[in-house]
Amino acid sequence: MPLPSASGLERHQVAVYLAALVAGALLGWIAPGAGPGLEHAINPVLAALLYVTFLQVPAAELARSLRAGRFLGAALVVNFAVVPLVVAALFAFLPDDRAVRLGVLLVLLTPCVDYVIAFSGLAGGSSRRLLAATPLLLLAQLVLLPGYLLLFLGPELAEVVEVGPFLEAFVVLIVLPLALAWLTQGWAARRPAGRRTADALGTAMVPLMAATLFTVVASQVPELGGGLADVAGVVPFYVLFLVVMAFAGLGVARLFRLAVPEARAIVFTGATRNSLVVLPLALALPDALALAAVVVVTQTLVEVVGMVAYVRAVPRLLPDR
């Protein structure tokens, strides 16, 4: 049987992602002993995914996009001013468990830098603007997250979260893949072999995203243990966050008077969270807070399903003019 074409995978990428999540959950349940090994694979597959993502836009266009002041201003406002206010409104109603609360804060206070680009593109959003803003968004959350945790949790628990793993994530998942993508683009511009390689790598986006989701879920399902009820208790908050941020993002986009594709991208960046990149940070927490990592992965499960609804709903909220 022939393998599905890249274009076929792209047309059905949402179904592919959902299948990867289900397969990962089944493997984690059937073979829990595979979890620790799969944890070590998370960063490599995520770095490969981001390398292929960065490869899609030329370096020169990235530089031009970074000068898009209104879009970047809207992205910073929605993620680092509006989102913390929404999280603050939800925080008092979260389950009274330190690990659960920390996991929710880690994931909701950090904007997504990976599959938001694909989902925004499916809804007609400006994926290139989001891609150009990715390094800035990750750097901003690296700087601001410790302050947010101090504000929400107080000094005792906030100090548990070390900056080291976040710095490592920035270098391994952003700096290195971005530099490698630029080198590949330079090779492709000078040599036919480089061009063929870049084109071939471009077809790997959907499989790599599926592999990342599969690896993350399969590695964390065995960690649920007796915390299933606490983890399930945060699902309604994740759903409510998605609903609120659809309209909050719309409001910010209108405030900055953005064009429709950019406005749709702002709605997506405000709603999607950085679960895959902050997971290594959650995994570095002490054993007493191990449930935080599962809370982070749970957000991924809710969000991917929510993105299916967003792909249909956002174009209706922001129709073409």
N, C-alpha and C positions, 0 to 999 in steps of 0.2 A: 504494500500500500504506500503510495507516495506521501511525503510529508506535506502538511499544509503550507501554502505560500506565505511569504511575509505579509503581503497585502491582505490575505485571508485572515491571518492572525490579528492584524490591526483592526479589521472590520469587526472581529469578534473578541476584542481584547478584554472587555468587561467580563464576558463569560469565562474567558481563560483565567482571569484573576480570581473570580469566585471559585472556579474549579480548583485552583491552586490552594486557596484557603481551606476548602473542604478536605482536600487530600492531605494537607499538612495537619489539620486537626485529627484526621483518622490515624495518620502515622503516629502522632504524638500520643494518642490514646492506646493504640495497639502495641507500639514498641517504645515505651517511655525511656528505655535505656539509651535510645539514640539521641536524646535531648542534649546532653553535655557536648557531644561531638558536633552536633548541628549548630550549637551556639558559636563555636569557633569559625563556622562558615559564614556567619552573618555579615561581618565586615567585608570579607572578600567579594561576596556576591553583590553587596550594596555598592561597593566601590566600582565594580565593573558596570553596574547599572548606571551610575552617575557619569562614568567615563563616556559611555555610549550616548547618554543624554547630552552632555556638553559637546559631543562631536557633531551634533545636528546643526549647530549655529556657528558660523565663522567668527573668529576672534574679533575681526574688525566690526562686525555687527553688534557683538556683545559690548564693545566700547561705546558705540553710538547709542545703544539702548540705555547704558548707564547714565547718559546725559538727559534722559527723559525725566525731568524733575518732578512733574506733576504725578506721573505714575509711581515713581519711587516714594514720593511723599505720601501718597494714598496707601501704598503697601506698608509703610512704616507705621502710619496712624492706625490702620485697621488691625495690625498684628500686635503693636506694642502699646496702644492706648485703649482701643475699643475692646480687644479680647481680654485684657486683664480686668476691665470693669465687668464684663459678662461673667468671667470666672469668679470674681469676688461675689457677685450676686448668687451664684450657685454654691459657693464654697460652704456656707453655713449649713446647707442641707445634705452634704455628703455623708456617707457612713462614717461613724466615729472610730476609724482605724487609721493609725499613723501611716502605715504602708500604703493603704488605699488612697488616702489624701495626697501623699507625696507623689504617687504614680499619676494621679489625675493632674496635679499641678505640672509635673514634668512634661506631660504630653500636651496639655491644652495651652500652656504658655509658650510653646515653641512652634513656629510656623513650618509647614512642610517644604522640603526642597527637592522632592523626587517625583512621585507620581502625580502631584498637583499639575505638573506641566502637561502630562498626557490627558488627564481628565478635563483640564481647562480647554485644551485644543479640541476635544470631542464636542464641547459645548460652544465652539466658535470664539473662545477667548484667546487673547494674545499670549500664546505660549512662549514666544521669543522674548517678550518683556519680562515674563516670570523667570525664564532661564537666565537672563542677564542679571536679574535681581538676586539670584540664589546665593552667591557668596556674601553679599551684603546682609541678607536676612539671617544667614547662619552666624555671621560674625556678631550681628546685633543681639541675637538671642544668647550667644556665649557671654556677652558682656552684661546683659540685663537679667538673665535667669537667676544668678545668686541673689540679687537685690529683691526680685519678686518672691523667692522662697523665704528670705528673711522677713519680708513684709507679711506673708501669709502664715508662716510656721513659727517664727521667732528664731532667735540665734541658736538654740540647742539643736533643733532638727535640721536647720538650714546648713549648719556646719558639717553635717554628715555627707552632704553632696560635694564631692571634690571637683575642682575645675579641670584637673589633669585629664580624665577620660574625655571631657568635652573638647579640650584642645587637641587631643589625639584624633577625635572624630573629625574635627575641622581639617587637620592636615591629611589624614588618610582618605577621607570621603569627599573633600572639596579641593584642596590645593593640589594633591597629586593627580587625581583624575582630570582636573581642569588643565594642568600643565601637559599631561600626556595627550589630551585631546588637541591642544594647540600644536604640539609636535606632530601629531598625526595629520592635522590639517596642512601643515607646512610640507610634509612629505607628499601628501595627495596633490598639492599644487605643483610639485616639481616632477613627480614620477607617475607614470600610468599604473604601476604596481601599487603605489600609495593610494591612488584614486579607487582602484578596485577593492583594496582592503577597507578603505573608509566606507564604500558603498555596502560591502558585505557586513561590516560591523553595524551599519544602520538598521539592518534587518533583525538584529538581536534584541531590540528594545523590549518587545513584549515577552519573549522567553525569559529574559533576565529579570523583568519585573515579577513574572510568575514564580521564578526560582527564589527570588528574595522573599516574597510573601509565604511561599511554602516552607522555606527554611525557618523563618521567624516563628510561624505558628507551630510547626512541628517541634521546635525546640522548647517552647514555653507551655504547651498544653500539659506536659507531665508535672509542671510546677504548681498546678492548680491545687492539688491536694484537698485539704479541708476548707480552703478559702473560696470555694465556688460561690457560696451565698454572698459573700462580701463583694466579689468581683461582679456578680450579676447585678448587685445593687447600684453599680455606677452606670450601667447601660442606659437607663432613662436620662441621665445627665448628659451623656454623650449625644443622644438623640436630640435632646432639647438644645444643646449647644449648636448643632447643625442647623436647626430650624431658626434660632435667633440670629446666627451669623449670616444666614442668607439675606435677611433684611438689613442687618447692620452693615454688611459689605455693600449692599445696594445704596444705602444712605451715604457711605463714605465716597463711593464712586461718583455719585451725583454732586456731592459737596466739592469734589475736585474737578467736576465738569469733564469727565473722561469720555473718549469715544467708546462705542459699544464693545468692541473686542477687548479694550483695556479694562472697561468696567466689569465685564464678565470675569476677567482674570483676577481682579481685586476681590470679587465675591468668593472665588475659589481659594485664593491665598488666605483669606480670613477664616475660612471654614476648615481647610485641611491642616492637619497637625503633623508634627515631626516624629511620629512614633518609631519609624525605622532607625532614624539617626540617634534618637535619645535612648533607644533600648540598651546600647552598650553602657550608657551612663547608669541606667537603672540596674543592670546586671552587676555593676561594680559596688552596689550598696551592701551593707552588712546583712547577714543571714536573717536577722530580725525583721528586715524590711524587704525580704525577697519577693513578697507578693506584689510589690510595686511594679516589677517587670511584667507580670501577668496583666496587671491593670493597664499598662501601656499597650500591650498586644491586643487586649480587648477593644481598645479604642480603634485599632486598625480594622478589626472585624466589622465594627459598627460603621466606620467611616467609608470603607469600600462599598458596602451596601448603600450608604447614604449618597455616595458619589453617583451611583446609578440614577438615583432620583434627581440629583443636581444636574446631571447632563441633560435631562429632559426639562427640568423646572427653570434653570437659569435663563435659557433663551426666551422663555415666556416672561420672566421678570424683566429682562432687558432685550426686547425685540429689536431687530434691525430697523434702523430709521430709513 
